[in-house]
């Protein structure tokens, strides 16, 4: 069981990652906030011994994914325009903003592996374990997601 100081340190360290993952799943800022809060409460109440920081991060991602899946079962699932959340972000360049919108337009099955691989630096094997899908499926989803992104971004460039 974590003491208050350990929990505060871990909450500060991983809260943004949990939120970003939840947001990538739900595309709703308020839903992602609720899921982040639920995950951190579960961490606080966890009667578990963690071996390392990597073990804690893996556990948090797994719990976040499970909470996101539960949220999709709810008849009160909320959706919000992506622009509301994007307006709170600062992008280093217009290309980064364009990429954010393109990634968020991907279907969830491609968006989440791309987020975990490119933003959280997980390998295909690790993503496979986190999402409980075969390694080959992760690689396929990453490839197809990249192809869709490439196509969508080239279409956007041709319209400019």
N, C-alpha and C positions, 0 to 999 in steps of 0.2 A: 504494500500500500504506500502511496506517495504522501509525503508530508506537504504542507502548504507551500513551502519554499520551492520544492522540486516541481510541484504542479504549476506554480506561477512561471517558473523558468520554461517548462515545456509548453505551456499555453502560449507564452509570448513567442517562442521559437517556431511553433507549428500552426498557430491559428491561421495565418495567411494561406499556408499550403492547404489546410483543410477547407477553408472558404473557397479558394480557387478551384479545387477539385469538385466541391459541391456545386459551385456555380457552373462549371463545365458540364456537369450532369443535368442540372435543373434549368439553367438559363434564367434563373430568377434570383435576384439579389436577396429578397426577403426570405425565400425558401432556403437559400444557401446560408443566410444568417442563422436561421432556426436549426439547420442541420449542424452547423459549426458549434452552436451552443450545446446541442444534444451530444455531440461527439466529445466535447470537452467535459461535460458532466460525466459521461461514461468513463473518461480517463480519470477524473477525480475519484470516482467510486470504484475504479478497477481494483480488484483484490488479486493482483497479479504481479509477479516479479519480472521485470524487464531486464534482459541480458545486456542490452546496449542501446545507444541512440538509434541505430539502424532498426533494431527490433521495435522500438517505440514508434518510429516513423512508419514502418510497415504495418503495425497494429492500427495506428490512426488512419492510414489510407484504407485499410480493410473495413474498419468500422464506418468510415465516411461513405464508402461504396454501399455498404449494407443499409445505412440510413437513407441514402439517395434512392435506393431501390424501394424502400418502404414508402418514401414520399410519393413515388410514382403510383403506388397502389391507392393512395388517398383520393377520395372523390373531391376533395377540396384543393387539389393541386393548383397552385397559382402560376401564372405566367406573366411576364412583364416584357415590355419592349427592351431590347438589348441596348438601345441608345441611352436609356436612363443610367444604366450602370457604366457604360463606356464614357459618359460625360464626366464621371468622377475620376477617371483614369488619366494619367498623363503619358503620352507616347513620345518617344524621342524623335520620331519622324512620321510623316504621313504614311510611309510604307508599313511601319509597325501597326498603325491604326488599321490600315487596310487588311493586313494579315490577321489581326485580332478578329475583325468582322468576318473574314473568310473562314477562319477556324470555327467561329461560333455558328456559322451556317451549316457546317458539316453535320450529318446525322450523328447521334450520340455514340453509336458503335465505332465510329472513326475518330470522333472528337476526343473521347476520353483516352484511348491509347496514345494519340498524338500528344495530348497534354502531359501524360505520364512520361513519355519517352523524351520529348523535346524540352519540356519545362521543368520536370522533376528529375531528369537524367536517369530514368530506370531502363534497364536492358529489357529486351523482348522476353527473356526468361522470367525476369522479376515481374513484369506486367502480366504475364501468363498466370503466375501464382496469385497475384493480387486480384485479378479479374476472374480467376478460376475458369480459364479457357485455354485450349491448347496453344502451345508456342507458335505453331504454324498459323493459327488463326490470328494471333497478334501481328505477326509479320505481314499477313495478307491485309489486315485492316490498316496497318501503317502504310503499306504500299498503295492501297486504294485511296486512302485518305489523302496522301500526297498527290496522287493523280487528280483527284477532284479539286484539291487546292490549286494545283498548277493550272488546270483547265479554267477554273473560276477566275483566277488572277489574270490569266492571259486574256480572257473575255473582257474583264474590267479594263485592262490596258488598251484593248482594241476599241473600246467605246470612248476613250479619252481623246 
